[in-house]
């Protein structure tokens, strides 16, 4: 898998990326979703680790290829590789400050409902125990964790009292796959940025 992913990269950058991937392959418990932001100095994490190895190869390959198409200068590429290595080596605690745990990787079984999971990892719990969405809406949820969004939608069919906002806004239709992919990348970046902003404001 690393060879198939790194073959698209400039020769001088293949080994650092290959080593980073191999270091994490041994865990067999994650997914890498490379999150591209056109301004590398915004402080946005380049990648997020998620518990779905099956999704790893295709997603990482497409995102890395797209990244190097967007960044033309050797200096920019060097900064990207450095950021990749930093994110691969970051601690679990640092990752948890980037994105909430994924519904698909839960180990709680049926003991925790989708609504419980949202209350545990999103929004804010007040001193009196009341949970508030704190700006979170179902459109955000759809962008941040689509399997959780789907599970929550099914849950609401039987437990409508757990709804915390209206139905998700309908997404526009696109004429080409490229337009749809570009719009989804932008939506994911904006959702992640909103969530990180909420985290930093609560620290």
N, C-alpha and C positions, 0 to 999 in steps of 0.2 A: 504493500500500500504506500509506504513513504516514497518509493521510486516513482510511482504513478503520479503522486501529488507533486513532488519536487521537480519532475522533469520539465515543467513549464517555466521554472524560475531561472534567473541568470546563474551561471555556473558557480560564481563566488558565493552565492547565497544558499545553494542547495544543502550543503553539509549542516549549517546551523539549524535550518528548519527540519531536516531529516532527523538530527539528533534530538531535537525537542519533541518531535512526534514519537520517536522510539522510546524516549524516557517515559512518556505517558501511556504508551500502548500497553505497558505491562500491567496497568491497573484494570484494564478492560471494563471500566465502569463509567465512561464519559462520552460526551459528544463535544466536538469542537465546532463552534459557530463563529466564524471570523466576521466581526462587525466592522465594516469599513466606514470611516468618516473622512470626508475630503479634507478636513483640517485636523492634522495629527496633533495639534497643540491644544485641542479643547479638553484634553484629559480623559477622553472616552476610552474605555478598555477596547483593545483590538479583538480579543477573543473571550468567549465565555465557555466554561466547561459544563457539560450537561450529561446526564446519565443515559446515553443512548448510543452505544458504539455503532449500531447498524447505520446510523445517519452520518457517521464521521467522514467516510471517504469522499462521497459525492459532494457534501456541503463544503468541506474544507478545500477540496480541489477547486471548485467553482469560485469560492471566495478569494483564495490566494491568487488565482489567475486574474480575477477581476481587479484585485488590489494592485498588482503589478502593471496592469494595463492603465490604471488611473494615475499611477505615480511614475513619471518618466525619468527623473533625475537619479543618478547613483546615490547622491546624498539622502534623498527621500527613501530610497530602497534600503539603505543602511539603517536608517532610523526605524523603518518598519521591522526589519529583522531583529534589531535590538529590542523593540517592543514585544515581538513574538516571544523571544527568549525570556523576557521579564515576566510576561503573563503565564508562560508555561511553568515557570519556577515559583510563582507566587503561592503563598500559603493558602490553606483552605479558609482561614479567617478572612483574608483579603478578598477571596472570591465571593464569600458570603455578603460582603459589603457592595458587590457589584450588581448581582441579581439575586432574587429570592430562589429558594430551592424549587426544582421542577416537580410538578405533579407526577409526571411519568416515572420519576426516580424515587418516589416515596417508598418507605418500608412499613408504613402503618396499616396497610391492608384496608379493610372496610371500617375500621374503628374510627377513622377520620373522614368525614364527608368533604366534598369539594368546598362547601360553605365554611366548614371548620378550617380547612387548609388556607383559604383566603384570609380568614380572621387571624390565623397564626402568623402568616408571612406577608400580609399586605395591610395597608391602612394603618390605623393607630388604635390602641386600647387605652381608654382614659382611666384615671385613678379609681373611678367608681365601677370599673369593669365593663363599661359600655364600649362597644367597638364602633368606630366610624371609618368610612372609606377614605377619608382624608384626601379627597380629590381623585381617587381611583374610580374609573368607570369601566364598563364592560368592553369598550373599545380598546382601552389600555390593556386589559386582561387578555384580549384576543391577540394583541401584538406581542405581549410579554411571554405568554405560555398558552399556546393554542389548545393543547390537550386538556388543560385545566378549564379553559373557556368552554370547550365542548362538554366536559363532565359537569360543569356548573349549570350549563343550559339544560341538560337532562335532569339534573337535580331539581331545578326550579319548576319543572313540569309537575313534580309531586310535592314540592315545598315552596310555593310561590312567596311565602312570607319571608324567605331568606333573600329576596331580591334587594339589591342596594341601589339600583338605578334603573333607567329604562332600557329597552332593547338596544343592542349594539347598532351603531350607525351603519347603513349599507355602504359598501365600498363601490367606487365607480368601476365601470367596465373599461378594459383597455383593448386596443386594436391588435397589439402584438405582445408576445411573451416578454420581450425586452422591456416594454413600457411597464408591464405588470411587475416584473422583477425589480426594476428601478424604484417603483412606487413602494413596493414591500420593504426594500432595504431602507428607504427613507422613513417609513412608518416604524420599523423596528428600532432605528437609531433614535427617533424622537421619543418612542415609548421608553427605551432604556435611559435616555437622558432625563426624562421626567421622573422616573423612579429613582435615579441616582440623586437628583436634586432633592427629592423628598427625604431620602436617607440622610443626606448631609445636613438638611435643616433640622433633623430630629436628634443629631449628635450633640 
